[in-house]
């Protein structure tokens, strides 16, 4: 498994960089994206430094489930009752720009298909 380097997300977890945090527990942190692509754009990240989804191992199964349930909790908390999209970019071809696993919650408008 690859380890995340010192990323902007690890600095947010350590409170070295400010973020508009909307949810936190022992395993995850959720905060508003600084470059929103929808009226609601929140990132959910694990506190464990996983580079990308492809690096998750079987021992991470509880964390992976926790991240999805955190997405559900945060979406409810911010009022996305009409629905929302969850995106995980994986690697360069997947459009991942920060080397720390993160889930995008996009909502507040009708999503189009197919995505980019």
C-alpha positions in Angstrom: 0.0 0.0 0.0 1.3 3.4 -0.9 1.4 6.1 1.8 0.2 9.6 1.2 2.8 12.3 1.1 2.3 15.5 3.1 -0.7 16.9 1.2 -3.0 19.8 1.6 -5.5 17.4 3.1 -3.1 16.1 5.8 -2.4 19.7 6.6 -6.2 20.4 7.0 -6.5 17.3 9.3 -3.6 18.7 11.4 -5.3 22.2 11.4 -2.3 23.7 9.7 -4.5 25.0 6.9 -8.0 26.4 7.6 -11.0 24.7 6.1 -14.8 25.1 6.4 -15.3 21.8 8.3 -18.8 20.5 8.3 -18.3 17.1 10.0 -15.6 15.3 11.9 -15.2 12.1 13.8 -12.3 9.8 14.7 -11.9 8.4 11.2 -13.1 11.1 8.8 -13.2 14.8 8.1 -15.7 16.6 5.8 -15.2 20.1 4.5 -16.4 22.5 1.8 -14.4 22.4 -1.4 -12.6 25.7 -2.1 -13.3 25.4 -5.8 -16.9 24.1 -5.8 -18.3 22.5 -9.0 -21.9 22.6 -7.7 -23.9 24.7 -5.3 -22.9 22.1 -2.6 -19.5 20.5 -3.0 -18.1 18.8 0.1 -15.0 16.6 0.4 -15.0 13.6 2.7 -11.5 12.3 3.6 -10.2 9.6 5.8 -7.8 10.7 8.5 -5.8 7.6 7.6 -3.4 8.6 4.8 -4.5 6.5 1.9 -3.3 7.9 -1.5 -6.1 6.6 -3.6 -9.0 4.0 -3.7 -6.8 1.5 -5.5 -4.5 1.5 -2.5 -7.2 0.3 0.0 -6.7 -3.2 1.3 -9.0 -5.7 2.9 -8.1 -4.4 6.4 -9.6 -1.0 5.2 -13.0 -2.4 4.6 -14.5 -0.9 7.8 -13.0 2.5 6.9 -14.3 2.4 3.4 -17.8 1.7 4.7 -17.5 4.4 7.2 -16.6 6.9 4.5 -19.7 6.1 2.5 -21.9 6.4 5.7 -20.2 9.7 6.4 -21.2 10.9 2.9 -24.8 9.9 3.7 -24.7 11.7 7.1 -23.2 14.9 5.7 -25.6 15.0 2.7 -28.5 14.7 5.1 -26.9 17.4 7.4 -26.6 19.9 4.5 -30.2 19.2 3.2 -29.5 17.3 0.0 -32.9 15.6 0.1 -33.4 15.7 -3.7 -30.2 13.6 -4.3 -26.5 14.1 -4.8 -23.6 12.6 -6.6 -20.6 10.9 -5.0 -17.4 10.9 -7.0 -14.1 9.2 -6.2 -11.3 10.1 -8.6 -8.6 7.4 -8.7 -5.1 8.2 -10.1 -4.0 10.5 -12.9 -6.4 9.2 -15.6 -9.3 9.4 -13.1 -8.6 13.0 -12.5 -7.2 12.8 -9.0 -5.3 15.9 -8.2 -4.5 15.4 -4.5 -2.7 12.3 -3.4 -5.0 11.5 -0.5 -8.2 9.5 -1.0 -11.3 11.8 -1.0 -15.0 11.5 -1.9 -16.7 14.4 -3.5 -20.3 15.1 -2.5 -21.9 17.2 -5.3 -25.5 18.5 -5.0 -27.9 21.4 -5.0 -28.5 21.1 -8.8 -29.5 18.5 -11.4 -26.4 16.4 -12.3 -25.9 15.6 -16.0 -24.9 12.3 -17.5 -22.5 11.2 -18.7 -20.0 13.1 -16.5 -16.8 14.6 -18.0 
